[in-house]
Amino acid sequence: MSPYEIYERKMTKQELYAAIAKLPDIQAKRIYAYYFLEMTKTEIARAEGVSVMAVCKSITQGLKTLEKELKNFEE
């Protein structure tokens, strides 16, 4: 991997973390648990005492917001 590729990868991670930090707290926590901690949606729901549907909706909405936010980084 070239130094430029390493730099690009690092910047992409920083942009992702910055975008996640802008999400509402509950969405950020659920996305982190699902994608980074590799918890299932059922496990997240059980840990929070909420329905799986609530977790699914929250993650979906958070991902839509992340998509918009990350497109702004490209511009």
Phi and psi in degrees as a GROMACS rama.xvg file:
@    title "Ramachandran Plot"
@    xaxis  label "Phi"
@    yaxis  label "Psi"
@TYPE xy
-76.4744  160.875  SER-2
-57.3622  -36.437  PRO-3
-64.441  -42.7438  TYR-4
-64.1507  -39.1768  GLU-5
-62.727  -44.7721  ILE-6
-60.8097  -46.8369  TYR-7
-59.9316  -43.4524  GLU-8
-63.414  -42.4299  ARG-9
-63.5971  -42.5292  LYS-10
-64.8994  -39.9665  MET-11
-61.495  -43.3988  THR-12
-62.5363  -43.3714  LYS-13
-62.7951  -40.9409  GLN-14
-63.8716  -41.529  GLU-15
-62.7042  -48.3173  LEU-16
-62.7328  -38.7134  TYR-17
-64.9224  -40.6179  ALA-18
-66.9913  -41.2124  ALA-19
-62.8018  -38.8054  ILE-20
-64.155  -23.4252  ALA-21
-82.5898  -12.6451  LYS-22
-70.8415  157.407  LEU-23
-55.7993  145.383  PRO-24
-50.4662  -46.4633  ASP-25
-66.089  -39.0558  ILE-26
-65.5386  -43.4716  GLN-27
-61.2605  -44.6611  ALA-28
-63.5032  -41.9612  LYS-29
-69.3396  -40.6749  ARG-30
-64.6204  -42.5949  ILE-31
-61.2279  -46.5913  TYR-32
-62.2992  -41.5367  ALA-33
-73.2739  -47.9817  TYR-34
-91.516  -34.0776  TYR-35
-95.9177  -38.5811  PHE-36
-91.6426  -7.92497  LEU-37
58.1329  35.9253  GLU-38
-80.4937  149.584  MET-39
-78.6871  163.247  THR-40
-63.9669  -34.1859  LYS-41
-64.5991  -42.8016  THR-42
-63.5346  -41.8098  GLU-43
-63.0955  -46.7763  ILE-44
-59.8785  -44.4167  ALA-45
-63.4231  -43.3166  ARG-46
-64.673  -32.7818  ALA-47
-93.2933  -12.1037  GLU-48
72.1161  33.403  GLY-49
-124.785  174.801  VAL-50
-77.9019  155.546  SER-51
-61.8875  -37.0654  VAL-52
-60.2262  -40.0908  MET-53
-62.3225  -41.2169  ALA-54
-65.9173  -45.2984  VAL-55
-59.1826  -47.6344  CYS-56
-62.8764  -41.6764  LYS-57
-64.0641  -45.1063  SER-58
-65.2795  -43.3686  ILE-59
-61.0696  -45.9866  THR-60
-64.177  -41.4431  GLN-61
-62.0495  -39.6651  GLY-62
-67.0363  -37.1434  LEU-63
-63.3479  -43.1946  LYS-64
-65.0121  -42.2099  THR-65
-60.4682  -41.8721  LEU-66
-58.7672  -46.4065  GLU-67
-63.3039  -44.3147  LYS-68
-63.7553  -42.7397  GLU-69
-71.1843  -28.7612  LEU-70
-64.6776  -34.477  LYS-71
-64.8645  -31.6657  ASN-72
-66.25  -32.1686  PHE-73
-70.7751  -27.077  GLU-74
